[in-house]
Amino acid sequence: MPFASHITLRHNHIQNIECNNRSKLVELDLSENHFNSLNWSNFDGLNRLRLLNLSSNFIRHLTRGSKNLIDLQELDLSRNSFAVIDGGDLSAFLNLNRLHLNYLKRLERVSLEGLIELRYLSLTNCPLLAHINPTSFDGLNSLETLDLRRNALTSMTRKLVENLSTLASLQLAGNKWICDCEMTWINDVNFLIDDAKCSRPRHYASLNLTESTGNLTCSEPVILEHTIVAKKAIGKSVILECLVTGTPRPNVTWISNRGRHMMYREDPQTSHSPNIWHKATYYASHLDDIEERVKVLKNGSLLIEYVLRTDAGIYYCQAGNASAAVRFRLDFSIIGRIELYTCLIGLLTAVGMGVLALVISIIKYLAWLCSKEQRQKRKSVKQILTSLGTYKSAKFDQLHAYKTAKIDALNKYKTRKVSKMKTYKKATFGTMYAQTTRMRVYYHEQVNRIREQCLQQSLKLRESYKNMDYAGRLREQYTCQLSKVRDYSSEQLSKLHAQYKIQQQHLIKLMELLNMTSCKSAIEAECLRTESLLFDFDLDFDQHAVHVPPMKMDELDEADAESLMMNSDPSPHPKRKRLHKKRHLTDEHSDDEDDILVENYGPKEDDGSHLNNESRLRKKRRQKQHRTSVVVEIGNYGTRQEEDEELPCCSDKV
């Protein structure tokens, strides 16, 4: 992202990063990741970077700063795992203005020399930071704000801030300050100090730092007695004494031969049996990293347990402004005696080894003499094995040459076959492409020809349909069928009338035979009335019952015939069924009437029964008048085939 100016990569589990490309990046946030170490050369490409946030990582070591980050103005290294911060690690950032070193739980020593442009320094919440070297802030000529709140500081020397000429604010709250004579310089400074409280002594507890130090009567500390030269053997313990007096009693600070600052914290144990160096049976050089081995006693003396070779050197005892140098040397007299014994043991060991080597040589010579015959046999076996190896090598060479020749022949054969297959493939593809092209042209021509034929056929069909008068033909056929149906119905009615006349005549003859003169006139009147009801009516045909266009069946195509068959009802027409049913009922009633008349005209036995018979006869006649109405209805065009056969005049047309 060479064109981005602000990038935030928080909480991404990043362990390493390289920014070697030139970019316009101004702010970079890499907080809350997994950096273990930091190499400033990875940021060489960010020459315009001004703000870098590396807080909340696991960084333990810093390399020397990169010269390419010359524009860096603000750096945040809070919440990391630094134990020591050296000024050389950040000295390359010449334009650094703000530095944040907060919540460094392992920080014990800090040194920031050389940051000449630094204006704001925040060094807070470091629980192990109990002492700051007086020279730690040398060279910070532009520092304006120094924040040292919530650390483990107990005292601060004037020398720490006397060279900070531009300092305007000093924040010291949250520390366990010991309000003694070492802190009286606070009343003489001209910069602002926050509301820091005293922790000790008890009568000054919870008082303001400036108020408590203004009432102190102090005397300069004086070193009364100290060890000048001390000699001790390796592995032993030694105490370097430093007795100091002053009002109040000054704190003693020891500076070791390797620059480590040590102060009294609590009395060491008189019995050190749990320590591992008491059980060492050899020189334990690895104990040099154990800090508990060197401690400051309550009286100000320095205790060194299990002296190592690296402990030799000059130690400084400081108490306020007073200081004394103590030279500690190792006692090599014991080492000299140990060397004499070592030489004697070594000489005896060498003599023994020489005698042992001589004995072994004699034994080897005797064994060589005894195994001469076996050596000759082994020699012959070795020669045979050598010849076999030579023969095997020659055979392997021949097999390798044969294999190489066969592989070459196979490769040539393969190359030849592949070239032939390629040639055949090219020819085949060319032929197939030409055939495909010809087929495509042929199919295109065929499709065009079929399309033209379809268009011509559709035009012909359209013209032929226009020329044929199908509607007129169907109308003529309908008129013909209707006239034939009327003729057939009139013929059937005439037959029915003739049959009824015959039955009436037969009935009259029966009545004459029975000498029923009194009933004859009534029966004739009723019969005449019935005849007039049966035959005095006109047939009204529905002229609009069928709307089928006139069309001959031989002129219809298959599609039209199928549509006519689908629309026609294969079952008998309901009106025609009703006609047959009424005809059948009429015949049955006529037969019943004849039977009743015959029974009624028998011999008379009782006048009352004769009257009952006459009433029943009148009732039957009235019912018959209602039942003898004949309804002739003409069905639609689709009728059953067996009814069409009853109309011989129309069967040849349909």
C-alpha positions as CSV (number, residue, x, y, z in Angstrom):
1,M,0.0,0.0,0.0
2,P,2.5,2.6,-1.2
3,F,-0.2,5.4,-1.3
4,A,-1.8,5.0,2.2
5,S,-0.8,7.5,4.9
6,H,-2.5,5.9,8.0
7,I,-2.6,2.1,8.6
8,T,-3.9,0.3,11.7
9,L,-3.0,-3.4,12.1
10,R,-4.1,-4.0,15.7
11,H,-4.8,-7.5,17.1
12,N,-3.7,-9.5,14.0
13,H,-1.2,-11.9,15.6
14,I,1.7,-10.5,13.5
15,Q,5.1,-11.8,14.5
16,N,7.3,-10.1,11.9
17,I,7.0,-7.3,9.4
18,E,9.2,-5.9,6.6
19,C,8.6,-2.5,5.0
20,N,11.4,-2.1,2.5
21,N,9.4,-0.4,-0.2
22,R,9.3,3.4,-0.3
23,S,5.9,4.6,0.7
24,K,4.1,7.8,1.9
25,L,3.0,6.2,5.2
26,V,2.8,8.7,8.1
27,E,1.2,6.7,10.9
28,L,1.5,3.0,11.6
29,D,-0.3,1.1,14.5
30,L,1.0,-2.4,15.2
31,S,-0.2,-2.7,18.8
32,E,-1.6,-5.9,20.3
33,N,0.3,-8.3,18.1
34,H,2.9,-11.0,18.7
35,F,6.3,-9.4,18.2
36,N,9.1,-11.1,20.2
37,S,12.0,-8.9,19.1
38,L,12.2,-5.8,17.1
39,N,14.7,-5.0,14.3
40,W,14.5,-1.4,13.2
41,S,16.0,-2.3,9.8
42,N,12.6,-3.8,8.9
43,F,11.2,-0.3,8.7
44,D,13.8,1.1,6.3
45,G,11.3,1.8,3.6
46,L,9.2,4.1,5.9
47,N,11.3,7.2,5.6
48,R,8.3,9.5,6.0
49,L,6.9,7.7,9.1
50,R,6.0,10.1,12.0
51,L,4.0,8.0,14.5
52,L,4.8,4.3,15.3
53,N,2.7,2.4,17.9
54,L,4.2,-0.9,19.1
55,S,2.4,-1.2,22.4
56,S,1.0,-4.4,23.9
57,N,3.4,-6.8,22.3
58,F,6.0,-9.3,23.7
59,I,9.1,-7.4,22.7
60,R,12.1,-8.2,24.9
61,H,15.0,-6.8,22.9
62,L,15.7,-3.8,20.8
63,T,18.3,-3.4,18.1
64,R,20.0,-0.1,17.3
65,G,17.7,2.3,15.6
66,S,17.6,2.7,11.8
67,K,18.9,5.9,10.3
68,N,16.1,5.9,7.7
69,L,13.5,6.7,10.3
70,I,14.7,10.3,10.6
71,D,11.2,11.8,10.5
72,L,9.9,9.7,13.4
73,Q,8.3,12.0,16.0
74,E,6.3,9.8,18.3
75,L,7.1,6.2,19.5
76,D,5.0,4.1,21.8
77,L,6.7,1.0,23.4
78,S,4.3,0.5,26.3
79,R,3.1,-2.9,27.6
80,N,6.1,-4.9,26.4
81,S,8.6,-7.2,28.2
82,F,11.7,-4.9,28.3
83,A,14.1,-5.5,31.2
84,V,16.6,-2.9,30.1
85,I,16.3,0.1,27.7
86,D,19.6,1.5,26.5
87,G,20.0,4.9,25.0
88,G,21.9,3.5,22.1
89,D,18.8,1.6,20.9
90,L,17.0,4.8,20.2
91,S,19.8,7.2,19.6
92,A,19.2,7.1,15.8
93,F,15.8,8.8,16.1
94,L,17.2,12.4,16.1
95,N,13.7,14.0,15.6
96,L,11.8,12.0,18.2
97,N,9.5,14.3,20.2
98,R,7.3,12.0,22.3
99,L,8.3,8.7,23.9
100,H,5.9,6.4,25.8
101,L,7.4,3.7,28.0
102,N,4.4,2.7,30.2
103,Y,3.4,-0.5,31.9
104,L,6.8,-2.2,31.5
105,K,6.5,-4.8,34.2
106,R,10.1,-6.1,33.9
107,L,11.9,-2.8,33.4
108,E,14.7,-2.4,35.9
109,R,17.1,0.0,34.2
110,V,16.6,2.8,31.6
111,S,19.0,5.1,29.8
112,L,18.0,7.6,27.2
113,E,21.1,9.6,26.4
114,G,21.3,11.3,23.0
115,L,17.6,12.1,22.3
116,I,18.2,15.8,21.9
117,E,14.8,16.6,20.4
118,L,12.7,14.7,23.0
119,R,10.1,16.9,24.6
120,Y,7.8,14.5,26.3
121,L,8.8,11.3,28.2
122,S,6.2,9.0,29.9
123,L,7.7,6.4,32.1
124,T,4.8,5.2,34.3
125,N,3.5,2.0,35.9
126,C,6.8,0.0,36.0
127,P,6.7,-2.0,39.3
128,L,10.3,-3.0,39.2
129,L,11.8,0.4,38.4
130,A,13.2,1.3,41.8
131,H,16.3,3.3,40.8
132,I,17.2,5.6,37.9
133,N,20.8,6.3,37.2
134,P,21.7,10.0,37.6
135,T,23.1,10.0,34.0
136,S,20.1,8.3,32.4
137,F,18.7,11.5,31.1
138,D,21.9,13.3,30.1
139,G,21.6,14.9,26.7
140,L,17.8,15.5,26.8
141,N,18.2,19.2,26.3
142,S,14.7,19.7,24.9
143,L,12.7,17.7,27.5
144,E,9.7,19.7,28.8
145,T,7.5,17.0,30.5
146,L,8.8,14.1,32.5
147,D,6.2,11.6,33.8
148,L,7.5,9.2,36.5
149,R,4.2,8.3,38.2
150,R,3.3,4.9,39.8
151,N,6.7,3.3,39.8
152,A,8.8,1.7,42.6
153,L,11.0,4.8,43.1
154,T,11.9,5.8,46.7
155,S,14.4,8.6,46.1
156,M,15.8,10.8,43.4
157,T,19.0,12.7,43.2
158,R,19.4,16.3,42.1
159,K,21.9,15.2,39.4
160,L,19.1,13.4,37.5
161,V,17.3,16.7,36.6
162,E,19.9,19.4,37.0
163,N,20.9,19.2,33.4
164,L,17.3,19.3,32.1
165,S,17.3,23.1,31.6
166,T,14.0,23.1,29.6
167,L,12.0,20.9,32.0
168,A,8.6,22.5,32.8
169,S,6.7,19.7,34.5
170,L,7.8,16.8,36.7
171,Q,5.1,14.2,37.7
172,L,6.1,12.0,40.7
173,A,2.8,10.8,42.2
174,G,2.2,7.2,43.0
175,N,5.7,6.3,44.2
176,K,6.8,5.3,47.7
177,W,9.0,8.4,48.3
178,I,11.2,8.4,51.4
179,C,11.2,12.1,52.5
180,D,14.8,12.5,53.7
181,C,17.6,14.8,53.1
182,E,18.2,13.4,49.6
183,M,14.9,15.0,48.5
184,T,15.4,18.5,49.8
185,W,16.5,19.7,46.4
186,I,12.9,19.6,45.3
187,N,12.2,22.9,47.1
188,D,14.9,24.7,45.0
189,V,13.8,23.8,41.5
190,N,11.8,26.2,39.3
191,F,9.7,23.8,37.4
192,L,6.2,22.4,38.3
193,I,6.0,19.3,40.5
194,D,2.6,17.5,41.0
195,D,1.1,16.5,44.3
196,A,3.4,13.7,45.2
197,K,3.0,12.2,48.7
198,C,5.6,10.8,51.2
199,S,5.5,7.2,52.2
200,R,8.3,7.1,54.8
201,P,9.1,7.9,57.6
202,R,5.8,7.4,59.3
203,H,5.4,10.9,60.7
204,Y,5.7,12.3,57.2
205,A,3.3,9.8,55.6
206,S,0.6,11.2,53.4
207,L,2.3,14.7,53.4
208,N,3.1,16.6,50.4
209,L,6.7,16.0,49.2
210,T,7.6,19.7,49.0
211,E,6.1,20.4,52.5
212,S,7.8,17.6,54.3
213,T,11.3,18.1,52.9
214,G,11.3,21.8,53.8
215,N,11.4,21.1,57.5
216,L,14.2,18.6,57.5
217,T,17.6,19.1,59.3
218,C,20.1,17.2,57.3
219,S,23.8,16.4,57.5
220,E,25.9,15.1,54.7
221,P,26.5,11.3,54.7
222,V,30.0,10.2,55.6
223,I,31.6,6.8,54.9
224,L,33.3,5.8,58.2
225,E,34.8,2.5,57.2
226,H,35.0,0.4,54.1
227,T,36.9,-2.5,52.8
228,I,39.8,-1.5,50.6
229,V,41.0,-4.8,49.2
230,A,39.4,-8.2,49.7
231,K,40.8,-11.6,48.7
232,K,38.8,-14.8,48.6
233,A,38.9,-18.2,47.1
234,I,36.6,-19.4,44.3
235,G,33.4,-20.9,45.7
236,K,33.6,-19.1,49.1
237,S,31.6,-16.2,50.5
238,V,32.9,-12.7,51.0
239,I,31.5,-9.5,52.7
240,L,32.6,-6.1,51.4
241,E,32.0,-3.6,54.3
242,C,30.7,0.0,53.9
243,L,29.7,1.8,57.1
244,V,28.0,5.1,56.5
245,T,26.7,7.8,58.9
246,G,24.4,10.8,58.3
247,T,21.2,12.5,59.3
248,P,18.9,10.9,58.4
249,R,20.7,7.6,57.8
250,P,21.6,7.5,54.2
251,N,20.8,4.6,51.9
252,V,23.8,2.7,50.5
253,T,24.0,1.9,46.9
254,W,26.6,-0.5,45.5
255,I,27.8,-0.5,41.9
256,S,29.3,-3.8,40.9
257,N,32.2,-4.3,38.6
258,R,29.7,-4.8,35.7
259,G,27.7,-1.6,36.4
260,R,24.8,-3.2,38.3
261,H,23.2,-1.0,40.9
262,M,22.2,-2.7,44.2
263,M,20.4,-1.4,47.2
264,Y,19.2,-2.9,50.5
265,R,15.8,-4.4,50.5
266,E,15.6,-6.9,53.4
267,D,18.0,-8.9,55.5
268,P,19.3,-12.0,53.8
269,Q,18.9,-15.3,55.4
270,T,21.7,-16.5,57.7
271,S,21.2,-20.1,56.5
272,H,21.4,-20.6,52.8
273,S,20.9,-24.3,52.7
274,P,18.1,-24.1,50.0
275,N,20.5,-22.4,47.6
276,I,21.9,-24.6,44.9
277,W,25.5,-23.3,45.2
278,H,25.9,-24.9,48.6
279,K,25.5,-28.4,47.0
280,A,27.9,-27.7,44.1
281,T,30.9,-30.2,43.9
282,Y,32.5,-28.4,41.0
283,Y,33.0,-24.9,39.6
284,A,29.4,-23.7,38.8
285,S,29.9,-20.9,36.3
286,H,26.2,-20.8,35.4
287,L,25.4,-19.2,38.8
288,D,26.6,-15.9,37.4
289,D,23.0,-15.1,36.3
290,I,21.4,-15.6,39.7
291,E,20.8,-12.2,41.3
292,E,20.2,-13.6,44.8
293,R,23.9,-14.6,45.0
294,V,24.9,-10.9,45.5
295,K,22.9,-8.9,48.1
296,V,23.2,-5.6,50.1
297,L,22.9,-6.1,53.9
298,K,21.0,-3.9,56.3
299,N,24.2,-2.2,57.6
300,G,25.3,-1.3,54.0
301,S,27.8,-4.1,53.4
302,L,27.8,-6.2,50.3
303,L,27.5,-10.0,50.5
304,I,28.8,-12.2,47.7
305,E,28.0,-15.9,48.0
306,Y,29.9,-18.5,46.0
307,V,32.6,-16.3,44.5
308,L,33.1,-16.7,40.8
309,R,35.9,-15.6,38.5
310,T,33.7,-12.9,37.0
311,D,33.3,-11.3,40.4
312,A,36.8,-10.0,40.6
313,G,37.1,-6.2,40.0
314,I,36.3,-2.8,41.6
315,Y,33.1,-2.2,43.5
316,Y,31.8,1.3,44.4
317,C,29.9,2.1,47.7
318,Q,27.7,5.3,47.4
319,A,25.9,7.0,50.2
320,G,24.4,10.3,49.0
321,N,27.3,12.4,47.8
322,A,30.0,10.3,49.5
323,S,31.5,7.4,47.7
324,A,34.2,4.8,48.2
325,A,35.9,2.3,46.0
326,V,36.5,-1.3,47.1
327,R,38.8,-3.6,45.2
328,F,38.0,-7.2,45.3
329,R,40.6,-9.8,44.3
330,L,40.5,-13.5,44.0
331,D,42.9,-15.6,46.2
332,F,44.9,-17.8,43.8
333,S,47.1,-19.5,46.5
334,I,44.7,-22.3,46.8
335,I,44.6,-22.5,43.0
336,G,48.5,-22.9,43.1
337,R,48.3,-25.8,45.5
338,I,45.6,-27.4,43.4
339,E,47.8,-27.0,40.3
340,L,50.7,-28.9,42.0
341,Y,48.6,-31.8,42.9
342,T,47.1,-31.7,39.5
343,C,50.6,-32.0,37.9
344,L,51.6,-34.9,40.1
345,I,48.4,-36.8,39.4
346,G,48.8,-36.1,35.7
347,L,52.4,-37.4,35.7
348,L,51.4,-40.6,37.5
349,T,48.5,-41.0,35.1
350,A,50.9,-40.5,32.1
351,V,53.3,-43.2,33.4
352,G,50.5,-45.6,34.0
353,M,49.1,-45.0,30.5
354,G,52.6,-45.6,29.0
355,V,53.0,-48.9,30.8
356,L,49.5,-49.9,29.7
357,A,50.3,-48.9,26.1
358,L,53.5,-51.0,26.2
359,V,51.7,-54.0,27.5
360,I,49.0,-53.6,24.9
361,S,51.7,-53.4,22.2
362,I,53.3,-56.6,23.3
363,I,50.0,-58.4,23.4
364,K,49.2,-57.1,19.9
365,Y,52.6,-58.4,18.6
366,L,52.2,-61.8,20.0
367,A,48.7,-62.0,18.6
368,W,50.0,-60.9,15.2
369,L,52.6,-63.7,15.3
370,C,49.9,-66.3,16.2
371,S,47.5,-65.2,13.5
372,K,50.0,-65.1,10.5
373,E,48.4,-68.2,8.8
374,Q,44.9,-66.7,9.2
375,R,46.1,-63.4,7.8
376,Q,47.3,-65.2,4.7
377,K,43.9,-66.8,4.3
378,R,42.2,-63.5,4.8
379,K,44.5,-62.0,2.2
380,S,43.6,-64.6,-0.4
381,V,39.9,-64.1,0.5
382,K,40.4,-60.3,0.0
383,Q,42.0,-60.9,-3.4
384,I,39.1,-63.1,-4.5
385,L,36.6,-60.5,-3.3
386,T,38.6,-57.8,-5.1
387,S,38.5,-59.9,-8.4
388,L,34.8,-60.4,-7.9
389,G,34.2,-56.7,-7.4
390,T,36.2,-56.0,-10.6
391,Y,34.1,-58.6,-12.5
392,K,30.9,-57.2,-11.1
393,S,31.9,-53.7,-12.1
394,A,32.6,-54.8,-15.6
395,K,29.3,-56.6,-15.9
396,F,27.5,-53.6,-14.5
397,D,29.2,-51.4,-17.1
398,Q,28.1,-53.7,-19.9
399,L,24.5,-53.8,-18.6
400,H,24.6,-50.0,-18.4
401,A,25.8,-49.7,-21.9
402,Y,23.2,-52.2,-23.2
403,K,20.5,-50.3,-21.3
404,T,21.6,-47.0,-22.7
405,A,21.5,-48.4,-26.3
406,K,18.1,-49.8,-25.8
407,I,16.7,-46.6,-24.3
408,D,18.2,-44.7,-27.3
409,A,16.6,-47.1,-29.8
410,L,13.2,-46.8,-28.0
411,N,13.4,-43.0,-28.0
412,K,14.1,-43.0,-31.7
413,Y,11.2,-45.4,-32.4
414,K,9.0,-43.3,-30.2
415,T,10.0,-40.1,-32.0
416,R,9.3,-41.7,-35.3
417,K,5.9,-43.0,-34.3
418,V,4.9,-39.7,-32.7
419,S,5.8,-37.8,-35.9
420,K,3.7,-40.3,-38.0
421,M,0.8,-39.9,-35.6
422,K,1.0,-36.1,-35.8
423,T,1.0,-36.2,-39.6
424,Y,-2.0,-38.6,-39.6
425,K,-3.8,-36.5,-37.1
426,K,-3.3,-33.3,-39.1
427,A,-4.5,-35.1,-42.3
428,T,-7.5,-36.6,-40.5
429,F,-8.5,-33.3,-38.9
430,G,-8.2,-31.5,-42.3
431,T,-10.4,-34.1,-44.0
432,M,-13.0,-33.9,-41.1
433,Y,-13.0,-30.2,-41.3
434,A,-13.6,-30.2,-45.1
435,Q,-16.4,-32.8,-44.7
436,T,-17.9,-30.8,-41.9
437,T,-17.8,-27.6,-44.0
438,R,-19.5,-29.4,-46.9
439,M,-22.2,-30.9,-44.6
440,R,-22.9,-27.5,-43.1
441,V,-23.4,-25.9,-46.6
442,Y,-25.6,-28.9,-47.7
443,Y,-27.7,-28.7,-44.5
444,H,-28.1,-25.0,-44.9
445,E,-29.3,-25.4,-48.5
446,Q,-31.7,-28.1,-47.5
447,V,-33.2,-26.0,-44.7
448,N,-33.7,-23.1,-47.0
449,R,-35.4,-25.3,-49.6
450,I,-37.7,-26.8,-47.0
451,R,-38.6,-23.4,-45.6
452,E,-39.5,-22.2,-49.2
453,Q,-41.7,-25.3,-49.8
454,C,-43.5,-24.8,-46.5
455,L,-44.2,-21.2,-47.4
456,Q,-45.5,-22.2,-50.8
457,Q,-47.7,-25.0,-49.3
458,S,-49.2,-22.6,-46.7
459,L,-50.0,-20.0,-49.4
460,K,-51.7,-22.7,-51.5
461,L,-53.7,-24.0,-48.6
462,R,-54.8,-20.4,-47.7
463,E,-55.9,-19.8,-51.3
464,S,-57.8,-23.1,-51.6
465,Y,-59.6,-22.4,-48.3
466,K,-60.7,-19.0,-49.6
467,N,-62.0,-20.5,-52.8
468,M,-64.2,-23.1,-51.1
469,D,-67.7,-22.0,-49.8
470,Y,-67.9,-24.4,-46.8
471,A,-70.5,-22.3,-44.9
472,G,-73.0,-22.3,-47.8
473,R,-72.7,-26.1,-48.3
474,L,-73.3,-26.8,-44.6
475,R,-76.4,-24.5,-44.6
476,E,-77.9,-26.4,-47.5
477,Q,-77.2,-29.8,-45.8
478,Y,-78.8,-28.5,-42.7
479,T,-82.0,-27.4,-44.6
480,C,-82.2,-30.8,-46.3
481,Q,-81.9,-32.7,-43.0
482,L,-84.5,-30.5,-41.4
483,S,-87.0,-31.1,-44.1
484,K,-86.4,-34.9,-44.0
485,V,-86.9,-34.9,-40.2
486,R,-90.3,-33.1,-40.6
487,D,-91.4,-35.5,-43.3
488,Y,-90.5,-38.5,-41.1
489,S,-92.3,-37.0,-38.0
490,S,-95.5,-36.4,-40.0
491,E,-95.4,-39.9,-41.4
492,Q,-95.0,-41.4,-37.9
493,L,-98.0,-39.3,-36.6
494,S,-100.2,-40.4,-39.4
495,K,-99.3,-44.1,-38.6
496,L,-100.1,-43.4,-34.9
497,H,-103.5,-41.8,-35.8
498,A,-104.4,-44.8,-38.0
499,Q,-103.6,-47.3,-35.2
500,Y,-105.7,-45.3,-32.8
501,K,-108.7,-45.2,-35.2
502,I,-108.5,-48.9,-35.5
503,Q,-108.5,-49.4,-31.7
504,Q,-111.4,-46.9,-31.4
505,Q,-113.5,-48.8,-34.0
506,H,-112.8,-52.1,-32.2
507,L,-113.9,-50.5,-28.9
508,I,-117.1,-49.2,-30.5
509,K,-117.9,-52.7,-31.8
510,L,-117.5,-54.1,-28.3
511,M,-119.8,-51.5,-26.9
512,E,-122.4,-52.3,-29.5
513,L,-122.2,-56.0,-28.6
514,L,-122.7,-55.3,-24.9
515,N,-125.9,-53.1,-25.6
516,M,-124.6,-50.3,-23.5
517,T,-126.6,-47.5,-25.1
518,S,-126.5,-45.4,-22.0
519,C,-122.7,-45.3,-21.8
520,K,-122.0,-45.2,-25.5
521,S,-122.8,-41.6,-26.0
522,A,-120.5,-40.7,-23.0
523,I,-117.7,-42.9,-24.2
524,E,-117.9,-41.5,-27.7
525,A,-117.8,-38.0,-26.4
526,E,-114.7,-38.8,-24.3
527,C,-113.0,-40.6,-27.2
528,L,-113.7,-37.7,-29.6
529,R,-112.4,-35.3,-27.0
530,T,-109.2,-37.4,-26.6
531,E,-108.8,-37.7,-30.3
532,S,-109.0,-33.9,-30.6
533,L,-106.4,-33.5,-27.9
534,L,-104.1,-36.1,-29.5
535,F,-104.2,-34.9,-33.1
536,D,-105.1,-31.3,-33.0
537,F,-101.7,-29.7,-32.5
538,D,-99.0,-28.3,-34.6
539,L,-95.2,-29.2,-34.5
540,D,-93.0,-26.1,-33.8
541,F,-89.5,-26.8,-34.7
542,D,-86.6,-24.8,-33.3
543,Q,-85.0,-23.1,-36.3
544,H,-82.0,-22.1,-34.3
545,A,-81.4,-25.4,-32.4
546,V,-78.4,-26.4,-34.5
547,H,-75.8,-24.0,-35.7
548,V,-73.5,-26.2,-37.8
549,P,-72.1,-24.8,-41.1
550,P,-73.0,-26.9,-44.1
551,M,-70.1,-29.1,-45.0
552,K,-69.9,-32.5,-46.7
553,M,-68.1,-35.3,-44.9
554,D,-66.1,-36.3,-48.0
555,E,-64.7,-32.7,-48.3
556,L,-63.5,-32.5,-44.7
557,D,-60.0,-33.4,-43.8
558,E,-58.9,-35.7,-41.0
559,A,-58.5,-32.9,-38.4
560,D,-62.0,-31.5,-39.0
561,A,-63.5,-35.0,-38.8
562,E,-61.8,-35.7,-35.5
563,S,-63.1,-32.3,-34.1
564,L,-66.7,-33.2,-35.2
565,M,-66.5,-36.6,-33.5
566,M,-65.1,-35.1,-30.3
567,N,-67.9,-32.5,-30.2
568,S,-70.7,-35.1,-30.8
569,D,-72.3,-36.8,-27.8
570,P,-72.2,-40.6,-28.3
571,S,-75.1,-41.1,-25.9
572,P,-78.7,-40.7,-27.0
573,H,-80.1,-37.2,-26.8
574,P,-82.1,-36.6,-23.6
575,K,-85.0,-35.1,-25.5
576,R,-85.2,-38.0,-27.9
577,K,-85.2,-40.4,-24.9
578,R,-88.0,-38.5,-23.4
579,L,-90.0,-38.8,-26.7
580,H,-89.7,-42.6,-26.8
581,K,-90.6,-42.9,-23.1
582,K,-93.8,-40.9,-23.6
583,R,-94.8,-43.0,-26.6
584,H,-94.4,-46.2,-24.5
585,L,-96.5,-44.8,-21.7
586,T,-99.2,-43.8,-24.1
587,D,-99.4,-47.4,-25.5
588,E,-99.5,-48.9,-22.0
589,H,-102.3,-46.5,-20.9
590,S,-104.3,-47.4,-24.0
591,D,-104.1,-51.1,-23.2
592,D,-105.0,-50.5,-19.6
593,E,-108.0,-48.5,-20.6
594,D,-109.3,-51.4,-22.8
595,D,-109.0,-53.8,-20.0
596,I,-110.9,-51.5,-17.7
597,L,-113.6,-51.0,-20.2
598,V,-114.0,-54.7,-20.7
599,E,-114.3,-55.3,-17.0
600,N,-116.8,-52.4,-16.5
601,Y,-119.1,-53.6,-19.3
602,G,-119.6,-57.0,-17.7
603,P,-122.8,-58.1,-16.0
604,K,-124.2,-55.6,-13.5
605,E,-124.7,-57.0,-10.0
606,D,-125.0,-53.8,-7.9
607,D,-125.8,-50.2,-8.8
608,G,-123.3,-48.8,-6.3
609,S,-120.4,-50.7,-7.8
610,H,-121.4,-49.3,-11.2
611,L,-121.2,-45.7,-9.9
612,N,-117.8,-46.4,-8.4
613,N,-116.6,-47.8,-11.7
614,E,-117.8,-44.8,-13.6
615,S,-116.0,-42.4,-11.2
616,R,-112.8,-44.4,-11.5
617,L,-113.1,-44.3,-15.3
618,R,-113.5,-40.6,-15.3
619,K,-110.4,-40.2,-13.1
620,K,-108.4,-42.5,-15.5
621,R,-109.5,-40.5,-18.5
622,R,-108.5,-37.2,-16.9
623,Q,-105.1,-38.6,-16.1
624,K,-104.9,-39.9,-19.7
625,Q,-105.5,-36.4,-21.0
626,H,-102.5,-35.2,-19.2
627,R,-100.3,-38.1,-20.3
628,T,-101.1,-38.1,-24.0
629,S,-99.3,-34.9,-24.9
630,V,-96.7,-35.7,-27.4
631,V,-93.5,-33.7,-27.5
632,V,-91.4,-33.9,-30.5
633,E,-88.0,-32.3,-30.2
634,I,-85.2,-32.2,-32.7
635,G,-81.7,-33.0,-31.3
636,N,-78.4,-31.4,-32.4
637,Y,-76.3,-32.6,-35.2
638,G,-74.4,-35.4,-33.4
639,T,-76.8,-38.4,-32.9
640,R,-76.2,-42.1,-32.5
641,Q,-75.6,-44.2,-35.6
642,E,-78.6,-46.5,-35.0
643,E,-81.0,-43.5,-35.0
644,D,-79.5,-42.3,-38.2
645,E,-80.2,-45.6,-39.8
646,E,-84.0,-45.1,-39.2
647,L,-83.8,-42.1,-41.6
648,P,-82.9,-43.7,-44.9
649,C,-83.2,-40.4,-46.7
650,C,-80.2,-38.9,-44.9
651,S,-78.0,-41.9,-44.2
652,D,-76.1,-41.6,-47.4
653,K,-75.2,-38.0,-46.8
654,V,-74.0,-38.1,-43.1
